[in-house]
Amino acid sequence: MKRRILSVIAGTAVLSLAAGAASAATLDDVKSKDSVQCGVSQGLPGFSNPDQDGNWTGLDVDFCRAVAAAIFGDPSKVKFTPLSAKERFTALQSGDVDVLSRNTTWTMSRDTALGLNFSVVNYYDGQGFMVRKDLGVNSALELSGASICTNTGTTTELNVADYFRANNMEYELVAFEKADEVVAAYDAGRCDVYTTDQSGLYAQRLKLTDPGAHIVLPEIISKEPLGPVVRQGDDQWLNIIKWTHFAMLNAEELGVTQANVDEMKSSDNPSVKRLLGTEGEFGGAIGLGNDWAYNIIKAVGNYGETFDRNVGPDTPLAISRGVNAQWNQGGLQYGPPIR
Amino acid sequence: MSDTSNNPSAAFVRNEMIEQSAAPARAVGIVAWLRGNLFSNWVDSVITLIILYGLYLMIPPLLNFAFFDAIWSGTDRTACTTEAQGGVRAPDWFGGCWAYVDAYFNQFIYGRYPDDEQWRVNIVFIMFFGGLAPLLIPSVPFKQANIIFMSIVFPVASFILLTGGNLHYTGFLLPGFVMEPSATRFWVDYAIITAVVLAIGYGVSRGTDSDPEPMVKMVLWIMGGLAVVLALFAVPFGLEPVETDRWGGLLVTLVIAITGIAVSLPIGIALALGRRSNMPIVKLFSVIFIEFWRGVPLITVLFMSSVMLPLFLPEGVHFDKLLRALIGVAMFSAAYMAEVVRGGLQAIPKGQYEGAMALGLGFGQMMRMIILPQALTLVIPGIVNTFIGLFKDTTLVLIIGLFDFLGQIQSSFTDPTWASPVQLVSGYMFAAFVYFVFCFGMSRYSAYMERRLDTGHKS
């Protein structure tokens, strides 16, 4: 009896502590919490992983900081919730996180059936192959009969099956539960080919005994557009997420960088003026201050800068821009104009 | 007839004792030990040689990796990679990268707990080990004070230190139009609940014609004590609040394991007694509880708590992730503990119960003084087994996004700054070492306790 009453009290006490305001607009929630709650991965090099000082770093993490900068003018007003692949959507649906920025592939079923909205694509990924150089293979189409190492239970497995069947090729699958096991098996020569998302190939190559003896084949066999996700039904919040990314793209296109953003404020270019809020009232339309984009760029830089800082050629990952270049550089990143 | 003993002059009789000579070389010392244990016949000899060869194959590479070829200092992956891999080591170098463990050491212990606040975790560690050691050593006095410290002061102080305390109660019972959410409303609610409990208890006592006074006293004590604790949690001590998603590493492992151990034992004992009880409702409840929690895998429990529970809660209500895992782990291990304790209870002969009843002891006294002391000492190996299992099972919380010690190490594998072929091996070796130290410590202590209580009935 007493035990039960005690537990009821304890339970309700905890609940009431945590109970915040009921579902208002996400932006109002975020403002009253004074921070953006951002769901990230449990560790994916270059996208979201804690560094040795415990700070989150990566492309997805910088995006969250950009959102915080846009809203509060302070990139540190963001809290990160590491989520496993399985719990990520529930966490967003239940309101545990405000935005899910966790290398999540935009697919039709996820966009439509889960009550979620994909906003933009901040990284175009795709599944690729890595092989030993001494195999003398230069194209994935020459891989017939190869044994292929990959993770179990992911779309990578299915993509491989689709690709080989479509091209009438034989293959033997060697699957493991964890990425580390896959790399170790490939390194030990248990299979000829290692396949996963291309950004992952670059990261895992660092763990090979002789990275120089392996090449990444040029073929991309699947589309993996990765981007931030929000709950359905809050268009204002969706707009904020979308335009945070677009502002970073536009900044790169216009040559506005973290270093020169203050000088650029006095630029005569009307596009720059609209971006940085010296002309027009664009911030107000999404419920933010007029200097929202200025704050983003001041805090994390433009898209190219965050790319270079986290995954670019000077990082250990050394990923080239490829399809993630600006549209006028032959890539797919296209920021709609601010006007 | 002659008596040789009386005739020392006979030539064949020794007059003095022979000097004690040393035992034959084959029967003493290391040679005898080797002959007795390793080479006593040809089968043993062959087995010994095979094992020695196996050790020769394993030990030197292990020592080379862990010590002789290991790298102890460095700032990034170049220190722990060969030239072909982009580092500075010779081509065939293969050794432990302790520089990486060193760089991450802080995170392995505290997770992402803010640097400036880590002294709070240190104090909790010191309080824990400082309070536990004298409790575990039988000859140290003041056991009672020590138990009070460990069971009341330590948990409350740890909670305040680790989270920062300063909770804001808003109340939950009275609707908003009666009273605005505030600390006052919470205490009014609290008083109402206390009054309701008292009234029910009083009514029941009057209805069953028993004296309501002890019940009233007990309720007041419990509610009063709880109120003091809750009030302490709300005191602004000026500590920076640290949310549980910043906790990690050994801190989380120990928090989960210790809470699980501390909660599961009393609940387990209660459930074991309940399952053997003659009261049908109590028995049914205990059986259902135990079988439910034993029937589902811990992973499922954790998944339910992290994936399903948020969907059932009203919108805007958040239940702390770590708290959810804590409750799940505690319930789960309580069910196992209950069965271990029940095994001990079964082993106590009926005569012990009857003797206790013949002395006029009540149920509580009988259990406290006669049955449980015997039953629990009997099942020490089983209890410690459950504890060790629980300690290692804490690693499962990784799947719900909490970084325990192993999870923190695994998450550090994703840092490209240190990525190298030896990173995994080094990290896992360190993890194995730390887990071994803890589990072996628990196991040794239980062996010591068994010897001391002579539960094996060897002597």
Interface residues (C-beta under 8 A of the other chain):
Chain A: M1 K2 I5 L6 I9 T12 A13 V14 L15 S16 L17 A18 A19 G20 A21 A22 S23 Q42 G43 L44 P45 G46 N49 P50 D51 Q52 D53 G54 N55 K79 F80 T81 P82 L83 S84 K86 E87 T90 A91 Q93 S94 G95 D96 D180 A184 D187 A203 L206 K207 L208 T209 D210 P211 G212 A213 T315 P316 L317
Chain B: R77 T82 A84 Q85 G86 A103 Y104 N106 Q107 G111 R112 Y113 D115 L167 H168 Y169 T170 G171 F172 L173 F186 Y190 I193 V197 G201 M218 V219 I222 L226 L230 E243 D245 R246 F303 S306 V307 M308 P310 L311 L313 P314 E315 G316 V317 H318 F319 D320 L323 L398 I399 I400 G401 F403 G407 Q410 S411 S412 F413 T414 D415 P416 T417 W418 A419 S420 P421 Q423 L424
